[in-house]
């Protein structure tokens, strides 16, 4: 199949069983006039072809309060017939401009966009359900005015439910929602890039002055339309994405987390498709931050969560926990309920999902069996990970005692349930919980490190850092797992973790051929963040190594991360860091020209005092030709302001002194702001005694 054929049959999750139309089929569908006039009032949608599907979520329950999950009348996706070939051809020609919208002026862009909307007027909904048409519409929306977006959004109100379950139009509505989120905050402040709200002119033949709904009104109406069918839409593979975006828009939460792609609402496959076929994604800055929302939307969200909390029955709620389609929506609802204090109420949505564990923690063999199966389920494990993150200390303790205590070692080695264990360990709520978990996991640390499950150990370290407790216990567990039994053997701790090898194997191995392990590097970086003296075992091991060996680490992608973490750690004293810097004396020029070593030079520069900075500077200048020949070296030279030092050394020194003075001043401010809290804590403890 050629490339053109693939484009018609696959579109991310819109994947295609679309049937190719025969030449004679076009005449049987709605034929549009050449002038693209609106269809007549007598027009009726043609029957759906064999490629379309009916969405029917049947739970077997006849309870009217189950939010119409039992659809007595089957709801089919929207169908408005085939798009006129002439209109299709016109839009395809326009697509080249939409892919690279470089207009000579803003006026040219406005004229182009207005012409496109004029040509497709009357057939907007028909285009949303067309494969190519919906894709072109999404590109058009990105350069459209807010008024044009509101107008198109308002057209979808006529057939909202059938549009959101269609595999093409659902993506169109999702794009409209994203653009609405961008414009909503500006609308809230009374700002608009178009005509005044409520006074826009629709340029039709009669020049009728119309009033378009605001984004706030459009979203409120959308919520009111979708709420009665919420559970049914959660079970639909196309509508569920719209529900997730809608919840985030109503809450004002970040929609696209640029710093963490794992939090994106799009799957990797869908994001790749958007990048390759659909142009640049909507990466507006406001989508990645918390946004202000109108009070009416906040109230609508509260009402939506309360309605779904009471109306979704137990059977449906439990079904969504292991549903690939419904579980992401369910998890998003639980996050919002947690923020509003609705999560762990008796009879809540979470209580239904956990088979009444929140309201009744007594023994229940049926519930225990179901939750143990959920831990090992591909989808159910993701749901439980989110539960661990949101659970209160009491609920987390109940889950640990009933379903994990005594099974941590086995579950930690399982390919699926180990992720639930990681979430449990990293979300320990109290010091007592943490130490209990460390004690149970300690005998299995060796297996976890050497059998591709080091993430479990990292989860424990994360909790130790967060709770500022358990440092001694976790280090003893690491010693035991690595086979370290004496003080002399601890000198190799940094090597054993970097290469993830037991001590008995390391002493007989060829050091120069040992590969760094990324997970081992991450564990070392976590140990360096342990509170108090938790970093000392790593630093003692570091200084016990030959300096040349540690220098070679600076030029390795994983090893350099370890050295950089040592230099940048806030817990390691400055006197200890200076000993590290001295090991690289007369080697900074060689490090500067290396892809990974250049980061070490930058880290050393940031913590150096004035005399040592000048020492680094002189070394770089003495070997300037070597450093300037490297792209990485030139970056180091720019960061150190070598040229300014060569021309006006006194000005360079004055600037560096002022920077150091500013850093000390801010450090004193932060220290003074934290000191009273510590003193007040001590006083409160004495008063209690």
Buried (B, 14 or more C-beta within 10 A) or exposed (E): EEEEEEBEBBBBBBEBEBEEEEEEEEEEBBEBEEEBEEBEEEEEBEEEEEEBEEBEBEBEBEEEEBBBBBBEEEBBBBBBBBBBEBBBEBBEEBBEBBEEBEBEEEEEBBEBBBEBBEBBBEBBBBBBBBBBBBBBBBBBBBBBBBBBBBBBBBEBEEBBBBBBBBBBBBBBBBBBBBBBBBBBBBBBEEEBEBEEBEEBEBEEEEEEEEEBBBBBEBBBBBBEBBBBBBBBBBBBBBBBBBBBBBBBBBBBBBBBBEEEEEEBBBEEEBBEBBEEBBBEBBEBEBBBBEBEBBEEBBEBBBEBBEBBBEBBBBBBBBBBBBBEBBBBBBBBBBBBBBEEEBBBBEEBBBBBBBBBBBEEBEEBEEBBEBBBEBBBBEBBBBBBBBBBBBBEEEBBBBBBEBBBEEBBBEBBBBEBBBBBBBBBBBBBBEBEBBBBBBEBBBEBBBBBBBEEBBBBBBBBBBBBBBBEBBBBBBBBBBBBBBBBEEEEBBBBBBBBBBBBBBBEEBEEEEEEEBEBBEBBBBBBBBBBBBBEEBBBBBBBBBBBBEEEEBBEBBBBEBBBBBBBBBBBBEBBEEEBBBEBBEBBEEBBBBBBBBEBBBBBBBBBBEBBEEEBBBBBBEBBBEBBEBBBEBEBBBBBBEBBBBEEBEEEEEEBBEBBEEEBEEEEEEEEEEEEEEEEEEEEEEEEEEEEE
